[in-house]
Amino acid sequence: MTLIPELTILQAADKEHIDLPRTLEDELAIGKKRLYIESYGCQMNFADSEIVAAVMRNAGYATTSTAEDADVIFLNTCAIRDNAEQKVRHRLKHLTGLKRQKPELLVGMLGCMAERLKTKLLEEEKVVDIVAGPDAYRDIPKLVEEAESGQKAVNVFLSREETYADISPIRLNSNGVTAFVSIMRGCDNMCSFCVVPFTRGRERSRDPYSIVREAQDLFDRGYREVTLLGQNVDSYKWNDELGMMNRSADAGKLIGSQTVSSSITHHSSLSFAGLLEMVARIHPELRVRFSTSHPKDITDDVLYTMARYDNICNYIHLPAQSGNSRVLKLMNRTYDRPWYIEKINSIRRILGDDCGISTDMISGFCSETEAEHQESLTLMDFVQYDYAYMFAYSERPGTLAAKKYPDDIPEDVKKRRLSEIIARQLEHSAKRNQRHIGQVQRVLIEGPSKRSDDFLCGRNDQNKMVVFPKGDLQKGQYVNVLVTECTSATLRGDVV
């Protein structure tokens, strides 16, 4: 799952999330206790916080956007990089002072960092009262009760079944136009640099009909874009012959007058391509995105499904991590450079050169040579990514890389290589954006521009932010914008 890194090429509206956590908004809290949540890291964490808010609302809590007003504070954490963990530890020091002023305040650590460090957090961070892993969110009200009695409360059990499919997320951090829909949890890929399989457990896919119901409900409430989320969405697979047969009639109702294709209803196994089609057929005005795709799992079936439906966005996040085959083998990515290039060729062949493609790239992985670093740059030259999320390698305890490979690239070399990757991506982002000058782009309005209330912004099909004069337009509308200029991160133009 893609993170919000410190150094990256992001759309303009995302830049606020580089250094700041996301918080949920205020709810009416008359007579209720108040909950404050900060979310760090990947999109899945933000979606999980909406699940936690729903669980806590059922337990009688309202949310607040101010920590000082809260009765319970949760930090929903990320463990994929050491810097992410250090940010959370620094935040806990600030909360220590708040707890001195308000001794009855409860502080909880949720998510991947909570699972990875478990009870160690309670020993090292005296301010922490509650520790809950990603599969323990249903148990949080009980953990709060234990903490209120003066006990330290912990549940970091990893489940093979939990998907939270029956819980309707509280969309308090949403713009009312776009929303995340989680379709699966966990990861089986065991990339040598990644801690996610250890903190989020094994892959398990969510019932497709609960996904369609959630997306349909969002559309009915005015949302016009959903992003299907998973650590690796392309490995989504649902096997339930009886359940599929019993619910096939419901699916027809969920997607209006259209019927589910025979490839979906007449088989007991549903792939990601089939799920993508089910969601796309809810309504042509509901745009569909997805993230993240592992290169080894994205199939031509997915690409052809994208090509068939105009409302499936013409954009794929396809993390390469490195451009060198030896390094990719050390990373346990299960593909090499030629294989990745062939996958890019398939995307271009089926979806065309205008398909937006982004990537993750790691600089300075264990034993990476200068020549191997150059291969990452030449892969970027070949693909011409629209944007990228870029990191210097950060060793994570417990991973295969930490156990087997010395972290032997000096920090100054990592940073220099990262700066070269960033500079190359800036060139490519500017070049790819310049292709849109003179084109009319269909844009879903998400709200005011960050810089001026006289302008609105929204994303085009390729997930690029477009800024244009406000006029009489409102968020949630689709508009056609003639692009007249661009930066490496943003398109600008006028409504036509």
TORKOLMAR-855650 format. One record per residue (C-alpha): residue in three letters; x, y, z. Coordinates in steps of 0.1 Angstrom, whole numbers, always signed. Example, Ala and Ser with C-alpha at 12.3 -4.5 7.8 and 13.67 -1.06 7.14 Angstrom:
REC  code   east  north     up
REC   ALA   +123    -45    +78
REC   SER   +137    -11    +71
% end
This chain:
REC  code   east  north     up
REC   MET     +0     +0     +0
REC   THR    +14    +34    -10
REC   LEU    +24    +58    +17
REC   ILE    +24    +96    +19
REC   PRO    +62   +100    +19
REC   GLU    +83   +131    +28
REC   LEU    +99   +135     -5
REC   THR    +76   +128    -34
REC   ILE    +59   +141    -65
REC   LEU    +22   +146    -55
REC   GLN     -8   +163    -68
REC   ALA    -10   +198    -53
REC   ALA    -40   +190    -31
REC   ASP    -21   +161    -15
REC   LYS     +9   +182     -3
REC   GLU     -7   +190    +30
REC   HIS     -5   +154    +40
REC   ILE    +32   +150    +36
REC   ASP    +40   +162    +71
REC   LEU     +6   +164    +88
REC   PRO    -15   +136   +100
REC   ARG    -52   +135    +90
REC   THR    -78   +140   +117
REC   LEU   -115   +133   +117
REC   GLU   -139   +162   +118
REC   ASP   -162   +175   +146
REC   GLU   -196   +158   +152
REC   LEU   -224   +171   +175
REC   ALA   -213   +159   +209
REC   ILE   -241   +169   +232
REC   GLY   -241   +145   +261
REC   LYS   -215   +123   +244
REC   LYS   -179   +115   +251
REC   ARG   -155   +127   +224
REC   LEU   -130   +109   +203
REC   TYR   -100   +123   +185
REC   ILE    -81   +103   +159
REC   GLU    -49   +111   +140
REC   SER    -40    +89   +110
REC   TYR     -5    +84    +97
REC   GLY     +8    +66    +66
REC   CYS    -11    +48    +39
REC   GLN    -46    +52    +25
REC   MET    -56    +20    +43
REC   ASN    -49    +37    +77
REC   PHE    -72    +66    +68
REC   ALA   -100    +41    +58
REC   ASP    -94    +22    +90
REC   SER    -99    +53   +111
REC   GLU   -134    +56    +95
REC   ILE   -141    +21   +107
REC   VAL   -129    +30   +142
REC   ALA   -150    +61   +143
REC   ALA   -181    +39   +134
REC   VAL   -173    +14   +161
REC   MET   -168    +42   +187
REC   ARG   -200    +60   +176
REC   ASN   -219    +28   +183
REC   ALA   -203    +29   +218
REC   GLY   -216    +64   +224
REC   TYR   -187    +86   +212
REC   ALA   -187   +116   +189
REC   THR   -156   +127   +170
REC   THR   -138   +160   +175
REC   SER   -110   +176   +154
REC   THR    -93   +190   +185
REC   ALA    -72   +168   +208
REC   GLU    -77   +192   +237
REC   ASP   -115   +185   +236
REC   ALA   -112   +147   +236
REC   ASP   -119   +121   +262
REC   VAL   -101    +95   +241
REC   ILE    -72   +101   +217
REC   PHE    -62    +74   +191
REC   LEU    -31    +76   +169
REC   ASN    -36    +53   +139
REC   THR     +0    +45   +130
REC   CYS    +23    +34   +103
REC   ALA    +54    +11   +107
REC   ILE    +68     +9    +72
REC   ARG    +96    +34    +78
REC   ASP   +115    +44   +109
REC   ASN   +108    +80   +103
REC   ALA    +70    +73   +105
REC   GLU    +75    +57   +139
REC   GLN    +96    +85   +152
REC   LYS    +69   +111   +142
REC   VAL    +44    +91   +163
REC   ARG    +68    +89   +193
REC   HIS    +74   +126   +191
REC   ARG    +36   +132   +190
REC   LEU    +32   +110   +222
REC   LYS    +56   +134   +240
REC   HIS    +33   +162   +232
REC   LEU     +3   +142   +245
REC   THR    +21   +136   +277
REC   GLY    +18   +172   +286
REC   LEU    -19   +172   +277
REC   LYS    -25   +141   +299
REC   ARG     -9   +159   +329
REC   GLN    -35   +186   +325
REC   LYS    -63   +160   +320
REC   PRO    -54   +128   +340
REC   GLU    -87   +111   +329
REC   LEU    -77   +114   +292
REC   LEU    -71    +80   +275
REC   VAL    -45    +76   +248
REC   GLY    -45    +46   +224
REC   MET    -21    +34   +198
REC   LEU    -37    +17   +168
REC   GLY    -26     +1   +136
REC   CYS     +7    -13   +123
REC   MET    +31     +3   +148
REC   ALA     +8     -9   +176
REC   GLU     +9    -45   +163
REC   ARG    +47    -44   +156
REC   LEU    +57    -31   +190
REC   LYS    +28    -46   +211
REC   THR    +33    -44   +248
REC   LYS    +67    -27   +244
REC   LEU    +48     +5   +238
REC   LEU    +31     +3   +272
REC   GLU    +65     -1   +288
REC   GLU    +83    +27   +268
REC   GLU    +55    +52   +263
REC   LYS    +39    +57   +297
REC   VAL    +12    +79   +282
REC   VAL     -2    +50   +262
REC   ASP    -32    +32   +278
REC   ILE    -45    +12   +249
REC   VAL    -28     -8   +222
REC   ALA    -49    -23   +193
REC   GLY    -37    -39   +161
REC   PRO    -54    -36   +127
REC   ASP    -77    -66   +133
REC   ALA    -88    -56   +168
REC   TYR   -110    -26   +161
REC   ARG   -143    -43   +170
REC   ASP   -128    -48   +205
REC   ILE   -119    -11   +211
REC   PRO   -149     -2   +232
REC   LYS   -140    -31   +256
REC   LEU   -104    -19   +256
REC   VAL   -115    +16   +265
REC   GLU   -135     +2   +294
REC   GLU   -105    -17   +307
REC   ALA    -83    +14   +305
REC   GLU   -110    +34   +323
REC   SER   -106    +10   +352
REC   GLY    -69    +17   +354
REC   GLN    -56    -13   +335
REC   LYS    -34    -12   +304
REC   ALA    -55    -27   +276
REC   VAL    -39    -46   +246
REC   ASN    -53    -66   +217
REC   VAL    -30    -72   +187
REC   PHE    -44   -105   +176
REC   LEU    -42   -109   +138
REC   SER    -72   -125   +122
REC   ARG    -75   -147    +90
REC   GLU   -112   -137    +86
REC   GLU   -117   -100    +97
REC   THR   -126    -76    +69
REC   TYR   -151    -53    +87
REC   ALA   -174    -59    +58
REC   ASP   -205    -53    +79
REC   ILE   -194    -20    +94
REC   SER   -204    +12    +76
REC   PRO   -175    +37    +78
REC   ILE   -180    +72    +92
REC   ARG   -169    +95    +63
REC   LEU   -161   +124    +85
REC   ASN   -128   +132    +68
REC   SER   -143   +131    +33
REC   ASN   -150   +160     +9
REC   GLY   -184   +143     +2
REC   VAL   -174   +135    -34
REC   THR   -146   +109    -31
REC   ALA   -143    +80     -7
REC   PHE   -122    +49     +0
REC   VAL   -137    +14     -1
REC   SER   -116    -14    +14
REC   ILE   -119    -46     -6
REC   MET    -93    -68    +12
REC   ARG    -69    -68    +41
REC   GLY    -34    -82    +47
REC   CYS     -6    -92    +23
REC   ASP    +10   -125    +13
REC   ASN    +38   -110     -8
REC   MET    +66   -110    +17
REC   CYS    +88    -84     +0
REC   SER   +120    -85    +19
REC   PHE   +119    -47    +28
REC   CYS    +83    -46    +40
REC   VAL    +68    -51    +75
REC   VAL    +32    -51    +63
REC   PRO    +27    -89    +62
REC   PHE    +38    -90    +99
REC   THR    +16    -61   +110
REC   ARG    -15    -67    +89
REC   GLY    -15   -104    +85
REC   ARG    -25   -127    +57
REC   GLU    -46   -117    +27
REC   ARG    -83   -121    +29
REC   SER   -109   -107     +5
REC   ARG   -141    -90    +14
REC   ASP   -175   -103     +3
REC   PRO   -181    -86    -31
REC   TYR   -217    -79    -25
REC   SER   -209    -59     +7
REC   ILE   -184    -39    -15
REC   VAL   -211    -32    -41
REC   ARG   -236    -22    -14
REC   GLU   -212     +2     +1
REC   ALA   -203    +18    -32
REC   GLN   -240    +20    -42
REC   ASP   -248    +37     -9
REC   LEU   -220    +62    -14
REC   PHE   -234    +70    -49
REC   ASP   -269    +74    -35
REC   ARG   -255    +99     -9
REC   GLY   -239   +121    -36
REC   TYR   -204   +106    -38
REC   ARG   -191   +104    -73
REC   GLU   -158    +86    -70
REC   VAL   -147    +55    -50
REC   THR   -111    +41    -47
REC   LEU   -110     +4    -41
REC   LEU    -83     -2    -15
REC   GLY    -61    -32     -6
REC   GLN    -24    -39     +1
REC   ASN    -26    -57    -33
REC   VAL    -59    -53    -50
REC   ASP    -51    -75    -79
REC   SER    -48   -105    -57
REC   TYR    -85   -101    -47
REC   LYS   -103   -134    -49
REC   TRP   -137   -144    -35
REC   ASN   -147   -181    -34
REC   ASP   -182   -187    -21
REC   GLU   -204   -208    -45
REC   LEU   -235   -209    -23
REC   GLY   -232   -173    -13
REC   MET   -226   -161    -48
REC   MET   -257   -180    -60
REC   ASN   -279   -167    -32
REC   ARG   -268   -131    -37
REC   SER   -268   -130    -75
REC   ALA   -304   -116    -75
REC   ASP   -294    -89    -50
REC   ALA   -266    -79    -73
REC   GLY   -290    -72   -101
REC   LYS   -310    -49    -78
REC   LEU   -278    -31    -67
REC   ILE   -268    -22   -102
REC   GLY   -301    -11   -114
REC   SER   -316    -24   -146
REC   GLN   -284    -41   -157
REC   THR   -277    -77   -148
REC   VAL   -244    -91   -136
REC   SER   -226   -108   -164
REC   SER   -225   -145   -166
REC   SER   -188   -145   -159
REC   ILE   -196   -132   -125
REC   THR   -228   -149   -114
REC   HIS   -223   -184   -129
REC   HIS   -190   -191   -112
REC   SER   -180   -195    -76
REC   SER   -147   -176    -80
REC   LEU   -146   -139    -85
REC   SER   -113   -121    -95
REC   PHE   -104    -85    -92
REC   ALA   -114    -79   -128
REC   GLY   -149    -92   -120
REC   LEU   -152    -71    -89
REC   LEU   -140    -40   -108
REC   GLU   -168    -46   -134
REC   MET   -194    -50   -107
REC   VAL   -185    -17    -91
REC   ALA   -182     +1   -125
REC   ARG   -217    -10   -134
REC   ILE   -233     +6   -104
REC   HIS   -237    +38   -124
REC   PRO   -217    +54   -153
REC   GLU   -214    +86   -133
REC   LEU   -196    +68   -105
REC   ARG   -158    +70   -112
REC   VAL   -138    +40   -100
REC   ARG   -101    +40    -90
REC   PHE    -80    +13    -73
REC   SER    -48    +10    -54
REC   THR    -23     -7    -50
REC   SER    -14    -31    -78
REC   HIS    +15    -55    -75
REC   PRO    +31    -59   -109
REC   LYS    +31    -97   -106
REC   ASP     -7    -99   -102
REC   ILE    -22    -72   -124
REC   THR    -37    -92   -154
REC   ASP    -47    -83   -189
REC   ASP    -83    -91   -178
REC   VAL    -81    -61   -154
REC   LEU    -67    -39   -182
REC   TYR    -94    -50   -207
REC   THR   -121    -43   -180
REC   MET   -106     -8   -176
REC   ALA   -108     -3   -214
REC   ARG   -145    -14   -215
REC   TYR   -158    +11   -189
REC   ASP   -153    +48   -193
REC   ASN   -159    +54   -156
REC   ILE   -129    +32   -146
REC   CYS   -102    +58   -144
REC   ASN    -73    +54   -169
REC   TYR    -47    +53   -142
REC   ILE    -26    +26   -125
REC   HIS     -2    +27    -96
REC   LEU    +24     +0   -104
REC   PRO    +53     +1    -79
REC   ALA    +86     -9    -94
REC   GLN   +108     -3    -63
REC   SER   +139     -8    -84
REC   GLY   +150     -9   -120
REC   ASN   +176    -36   -115
REC   SER   +168    -73   -117
REC   ARG   +194    -84    -90
REC   VAL   +180    -58    -65
REC   LEU   +145    -69    -73
REC   LYS   +154   -105    -65
REC   LEU   +169    -94    -32
REC   MET   +137    -75    -26
REC   ASN   +117   -107    -33
REC   ARG    +95    -88    -58
REC   THR    +91   -121    -79
REC   TYR    +96   -102   -112
REC   ASP   +127    -88   -130
REC   ARG   +133    -57   -151
REC   PRO   +123    -72   -185
REC   TRP    +91    -87   -170
REC   TYR    +81    -53   -155
REC   ILE    +88    -36   -188
REC   GLU    +66    -61   -206
REC   LYS    +38    -53   -181
REC   ILE    +42    -16   -190
REC   ASN    +40    -25   -226
REC   SER     +7    -44   -220
REC   ILE     -7    -13   -203
REC   ARG     +3    +10   -232
REC   ARG    -10    -15   -258
REC   ILE    -44    -21   -241
REC   LEU    -51    +13   -226
REC   GLY    -30    +36   -247
REC   ASP     -2    +62   -241
REC   ASP    -25    +85   -221
REC   CYS    -30    +60   -193
REC   GLY    -15    +75   -161
REC   ILE    +11    +54   -144
REC   SER    +28    +61   -111
REC   THR    +53    +41    -91
REC   ASP    +72    +36    -59
REC   MET   +110    +37    -60
REC   ILE   +135    +29    -32
REC   SER   +170    +43    -33
REC   GLY   +200    +27    -16
REC   PHE   +186     -8     -9
REC   CYS   +211    -33     +6
REC   SER   +242    -37    -16
REC   GLU   +228    -16    -45
REC   THR   +257     -5    -67
REC   GLU   +259    +28    -86
REC   ALA   +253    +10   -119
REC   GLU   +222     -6   -104
REC   HIS   +209    +28    -92
REC   GLN   +214    +40   -128
REC   GLU   +191    +12   -140
REC   SER   +164    +26   -118
REC   LEU   +168    +59   -136
REC   THR   +168    +43   -170
REC   LEU   +136    +24   -161
REC   MET   +120    +57   -152
REC   ASP   +132    +71   -186
REC   PHE   +115    +42   -203
REC   VAL    +82    +43   -185
REC   GLN    +79    +81   -181
REC   TYR    +58    +79   -149
REC   ASP    +33   +106   -144
REC   TYR    +43   +109   -107
REC   ALA    +61    +88    -81
REC   TYR    +65    +81    -44
REC   MET   +101    +79    -36
REC   PHE   +120    +68     -5
REC   ALA   +155    +62     +8
REC   TYR   +157    +26    +21
REC   SER   +148    +23    +58
REC   GLU   +156    -10    +74
REC   ARG   +126    -24    +94
REC   PRO   +132    -48   +122
REC   GLY   +118    -83   +116
REC   THR   +118    -81    +79
REC   LEU   +137   -106    +57
REC   ALA   +161    -78    +46
REC   ALA   +169    -69    +82
REC   LYS   +177   -106    +89
REC   LYS   +197   -114    +58
REC   TYR   +212    -83    +42
REC   PRO   +234    -56    +58
REC   ASP   +221    -21    +55
REC   ASP   +254    -12    +39
REC   ILE   +247    +19    +18
REC   PRO   +258    +51    +35
REC   GLU   +231    +76    +43
REC   ASP   +247   +104    +22
REC   VAL   +248    +80     -8
REC   LYS   +211    +70     -3
REC   LYS   +201   +107     -1
REC   ARG   +221   +116    -32
REC   ARG   +206    +88    -52
REC   LEU   +171    +97    -39
REC   SER   +177   +133    -50
REC   GLU   +186   +121    -85
REC   ILE   +155   +100    -87
REC   ILE   +134   +130    -76
REC   ALA   +150   +153   -101
REC   ARG   +144   +127   -129
REC   GLN   +107   +123   -119
REC   LEU   +102   +161   -119
REC   GLU   +113   +161   -155
REC   HIS    +90   +133   -164
REC   SER    +60   +147   -145
REC   ALA    +64   +181   -163
REC   LYS    +67   +163   -197
REC   ARG    +37   +141   -191
REC   ASN    +16   +171   -179
REC   GLN    +26   +192   -209
REC   ARG     +9   +166   -231
REC   HIS    -24   +178   -217
REC   ILE    -20   +214   -228
REC   GLY    -46   +221   -254
REC   GLN    -66   +191   -244
REC   VAL   -101   +191   -228
REC   GLN   -101   +171   -196
REC   ARG   -132   +158   -179
REC   VAL   -128   +168   -142
REC   LEU   -147   +158   -111
REC   ILE   -149   +189    -88
REC   GLU   -136   +181    -53
REC   GLY   -138   +215    -38
REC   PRO   -120   +249    -36
REC   SER    -83   +252    -46
REC   LYS    -59   +253    -17
REC   ARG    -45   +287    -28
REC   SER    -77   +306    -36
REC   ASP   -114   +304    -30
REC   ASP   -119   +319    -65
REC   PHE   -107   +286    -80
REC   LEU   -119   +250    -78
REC   CYS    -99   +218    -82
REC   GLY   -105   +182    -91
REC   ARG    -89   +152   -107
REC   ASN    -89   +141   -143
REC   ASP    -90   +105   -155
REC   GLN    -53   +101   -150
REC   ASN    -55   +112   -113
REC   LYS    -39   +146   -120
REC   MET    -51   +177   -101
REC   VAL    -67   +203   -123
REC   VAL    -73   +239   -111
REC   PHE    -98   +263   -129
REC   PRO   -119   +294   -121
REC   LYS   -149   +288    -98
REC   GLY   -177   +305   -117
REC   ASP   -211   +291   -106
REC   LEU   -198   +255   -103
REC   GLN   -201   +233    -73
REC   LYS   -182   +203    -59
REC   GLY   -195   +170    -71
REC   GLN   -201   +182   -106
REC   TYR   -183   +169   -137
REC   VAL   -169   +197   -159
REC   ASN   -148   +199   -191
REC   VAL   -116   +219   -187
REC   LEU    -94   +231   -215
REC   VAL    -59   +229   -201
REC   THR    -38   +260   -208
REC   GLU     -8   +256   -186
REC   CYS     +8   +232   -161
REC   THR    +35   +226   -135
REC   SER    +51   +192   -127
REC   ALA    +22   +186   -102
REC   THR     -8   +205   -114
REC   LEU    -28   +213   -146
REC   ARG    -46   +247   -150
REC   GLY    -72   +257   -174
REC   ASP   -107   +271   -181
REC   VAL   -141   +255   -182
REC   VAL   -155   +250   -217
% end
